[in-house]
């Protein structure tokens, strides 16, 4: 970085007093300084200060390319800060960064928590549902919040979503003279909004969270009966074999349960297709409830038409609408090495599976399930429709 025009400076609640000499020199030499109103006031930059546009947009910063420019951020600019948003528009030699202790570091130090054992989330611009996949007994989370009003909202969300007994610590303006720390449990009715910002929350979960194994209970999903049932879903996820960084095409998504469990099991992203508007809306609601909407995209269309233009998958699940035309289109579209899993229920779809497996190999699994049913004062077995599962690698 021979001559960077842009300097990212991490700022704490102690303002100028906490800055390094290099940060002070960059501020003194800058022609313009960008930051939130609180940052600009703490750094006392006067007329050089320009507040970020709302919603956030890096364009004003880039308009000063080549001129000495400073961007102020809270703590570490690359920990849920502006740094990551700017990097898509910059070359390595254009910028340098001087981080300060982040909110997460300060909170861990106040609480005596090992930071390497803590999950950190930026919930200042994301839904609280992002907590749902990660919270479980003994899990520690530190998260940033939008503002003081979000404190009571977070407490209410925790109480309503299976974590009423979590130990909740609210940390305001850490590292400065107005620092304040309060503790309680989400079910406490006395949570009130706080006025100071920035504000963060530390959560020590004491209630059980979601099961870690595939095959979540069906009643965790909103559905109209068109859902891959729990035992079949577990077998389906086992065959799909999600891995970090991988993308699933979920064709005929229905309730979205398979795509949701793909993400919970470690898959990175889902591209889902569902032609029925009511089911599509229900699936989106399920995805939102699990805090996964940032990794799941659903398109209201039928396959194979809706497949064109999608990023190449690592795995494909056909949950509905299977046909010979769809399989031909898929076979031409998906790259070699893609895993394909299809569950056949009807005789016609089973015949399709048998034909394609004879030509392209893979493995077949017949799934026959039965559950007890009351017969008078006794019980008998009620069999579900048998399912033929085909798993193949392109």
N, C-alpha and C positions, 0 to 999 in steps of 0.2 A: 504494500500500500504506500507508494511513493508520495502521492499528493492527493489524498481523498478530499472531495469537496463536501461530503456529508459526514457528520459526527452524530452518533446515537449516544445519548447520555442518560444513564439511569439515575433517577432522582429519588431521594428519600424524604421523609417528613421533616428532617432537619434542614432541608433546603440547601442553600449555598455552603453552609458550614460542613456538610458531609461530602462535598465534592473533592475529587483529587485535583492536583495542580493542572494535569492535562485537560480535565473537564472544564476547569475555570478558564484556561487559555482558549479552548475551543469556543466557549460562550462569549468571551471578550472579543474574539476575532470574527464572530458570525455576523453576516449581514441580515439574516432572518432566523428566527427561532420558532419552531412549531411545537405545540403541545396542548394538553387540555388546559382550561382556565386555571385549575389548581396548580398545575406544573408551572405555568407562566408566572403566577403570583409567587410561588415558592422560590423561583430562580430570579425574580426581580429583573426581568429583561426589558421592561418598559415598552417603548414603541417598536422594538424589533420583534416583539411577540406576535404570532399569528395562531389563533385557535384552530384546531382540526375542524373540518366541515362535518356536519352531521346529516346523513350517516358518513362514517369514516371513508375517506378517499385520499390516496397518496398523491393524486395529480398535482396539487399545489406545491408539494415538496419537489417533485420531478421538474416542475417549471423553473426551478432555481438551479438546475444542473449546471455545474461548473463554478458556482458561486459558493463561498463559505456558508454552510447551512448547518443548523443543529436541530435535531429532533429529541425532545424530552419524553421520557417514559418512566413509569413507576418501576423502581428496582432494576430488574434485568430486562432489557428491551426484547430479549428472545425467549421470555417465559410468559406466554400469553400477552405479549406486548406488540408494539408497532413494528419491531424489527422484522419479524417474519413476513408481514404484509408488504414491506418495502422490498424485500429481497428478490421478488419476482421481476422487478424492474431495474435492478442494479447489477453491475459487473463487480467482481471482487475488489478491484482497485479503486472503486469510487467511494468507499465508506470505511469508517472505523467505529468501534464501539467501546464505551467505558461503562460497564455495568456496575450497579450498586446492589447491596443485599435485597433480595426480592421479598415480597410479602410472605411467600411460602417459607423462606429461610428464617425470617423474623418470627413467624408464628411458631415454627418448630422449636426455635430457641426459647421462646417464652413458655412453651408447654413441656419442654424436655422430651420431645419426640425425635426418634431417629428419622431423619428426612428420607433416607433410602428405603424405609419401610412404610412411607406415607404416599398415598395417591394424591396428586395435585390436579385440580380441575379449574378451568376458567368459566364460571357460571355467571359472570357479569353480562354476558350476551348470549347465553345458552339456557335451555330449559332445565329445571331441576330434575327432570326425568333422566338426565345423563347419569344421575347417581344410582338409578335402579339396578343396572347390571353389575355394579361394583360393590354395593353395600352388603355387608354380612357381618356376623358376630366377630368382633375383634378387629375389623377393618378400620383404619384411620384415614380420613380424608381432610385435606385443607382445600378450600375453594374460595375464589374471589366472588363477590356479590355485586349486583348492579348498583345498589345504593342502600341507605338505611332502611327504607321501606321493605326491602327484600328480606330482612331478618325474620319478621313475623310470617312472611309468605313461605320461607324455607321451613320454619318450624311447623307450620300447618301442613306442608307437603310431607315432611318426614312422618308426622303423626298419622296422616291419612294413607301412607304407603308402606306400612309395616315396620316403622322404626320409631314408635312413640317414646321408647326408653333410651334412645341414644343420648350420649353425653355431648351436649352442644356448647361450644365456646365461641363467642362473638368477639372479634378483635378489631378495634377501631384505631385508625391513624397510627399504626405501629411505627416505632422509631422516632417519634416526635414528642413535643411537650404535651400534646393533647391525647396521648395514647390512653386507651381504656379497654379493659378486658372484663367480660361478664360471662357467667356460666349458668346452665340450666338443662332441662330436658324438653324436647319438642312438645310434649303433651301439657306443659305448663301453660295455663291460659294467660299468664301475665307478660308474654313477650310483646314488647312495644317497639315501634320503629325507632331507630337511632338517627341522629342528624349528621354525625360526622362521617366523612368519606376520605380515604378509601376504607372499605369495610370488608372483612373476610370472615369465614366460618370454619371452625375445626370440628369435625364430627368423629366421635368414637362410637361405632355401631355396637350395640349389645343384643340386638334381635337378629334372628336368622334372615338371610337374604334368599335370593333365587337359588335353586339347586344347580350344582355345577355340571351334572350329567345331562346329555341330550334326552329329549322326551319330557318336556315340561307338562304339567297337568293341563288338560284341554280348557279348563275353566279360567285359565289365565289369559285366554284369547277371546275376543268377541267374534262370534261366527254364527252362521245360519245352518249349521250341520255340515257344510262343505268345508271340512278341515281334515287334514291328514292326522288321524288319531294318534295319541301319545305313543303307544308301542311301535306303530308303523313309522312314526316320525323319527323315533330313536334309531330304528334300523335304516331309515333313509339317510339320516345324518351320518351314520357310520359308513354307508356306501359312498356318500358325497365326499367324505374325508376333508373337511375344511382345514386350510392351513393359513398362517399369517400372510397377508399381502394378496390373497386370492379373491377373484370375482366370480360370483354365481349368477347365472341366468335362471330366474324362477318363473317358469312359463305356466300360466294358469294359476296365479298366486293364491286365489281364494282368500283365506283369512290372513295370509302372509306368514303363517307360523313356521314354515320350513325356512324361509329367508331370514326371519328373526333368529331362529336357532342357529343358522349358519353363522350369523354375526356374533352371537353369544359364544359360539364354540371356537372363535378365533379367526373366521373369515373376515376379509377386509371390507368388501362392498357387495351390494346386491343390485342387479337390474331386474326388476319384476315386470311382468305383463299380466294384466287382468282386464278382460273385455267388459265385464259387468260393472256398471258404475256404482251400484250399491255395495258390491263386494269390494271394489277398489277403495271406496271411501272407508269401509270397515277395516280393510287391511292397513290403510294409512293411519287410522286411529290406533291400531295395535302397535304399529311401528313407533308412533309418537309416544305411546304409553311406556314402551321399553327404552325410551331415550335414544333411539337409533336412526332418527330421520336424517341425520347428516351423513349416514353411510348407506342409505337405502333409497332407491329411486323407483317409483312405480309409474308405468305408463298405461293408460286406459286404451288398449288395443288388442287385437288378436295376433297370434303368431300364425304363419311366419312373417307376415308383412311388417310387424312391429320390431323385428329383429335387425333390420337393416340399419346400419349406423351405430349400433351399440358397440362399446369396446369389447374386444375379444375376451371370452370367458375362460376360466380355468375349470369350471364345472357347470353342468346344466341339469336342472330338475324339471321334468315334465309332470306337472300336477293335474293338468286338465287340458282338454282339446287336442289330444293326440290323434294324429292321422298319418297316413303314408306320405302325403305331401309335406307335412311338417318335418317328419324325420328326414326326408330327402333334402329339404332346404337346410336343416341343421347340419347334416353330414357334409354339405358343401361349404357351410359358413364357418364352423368351428375348426380351430387349428388342431393339428395332430397333438396328442397328449391330453386333450380335454376329456374329463370324466363326465359321462352321461348316465343319469339314473332316471328310470321311468317306472311308475307303479300302474299296473293294469288291473282294472276291476271287472269290466264288461267282457263278454266272450269275444266281441269284435276286437277290442284293444288287446286282449290276450293273444288272439291269432296274429295280430300285427307284431307283437313282441316276439312270438315264437318264430315268425318269418325272418325278422331282422336279426335276431340272435343267431339263427342258423347261418345267416350270410356273413355276419360281422363278429361273431364270437361274444365274448363277455361271460358274465355269470348270471344264472337264474336262481331266484329264491321264491318258493311258495310260502306265503304267510297265511296260516289258518289260526284265527284267534277265537276264543269263546269266553264268555263271562257268565257268572251264575245268575239265574233268574228265578224269582219265586214261583213255585208251582203249588198252590194251596199253602199248606204249612211247611212244605219242604222246598228244596231247591233243585234246579236242573241247569244244564249248560245251554246257553243261547249262542250259537255260532254267528260270527260276523261274516260278511261276504269275503271269500278268499281273495287274496291279492297276489299277483305275480309281479315280482320286482326284477327288472333287468338292469344290470350295471355293466357298462362297457367303457373302454378307453378308446377314443377315436384313433 
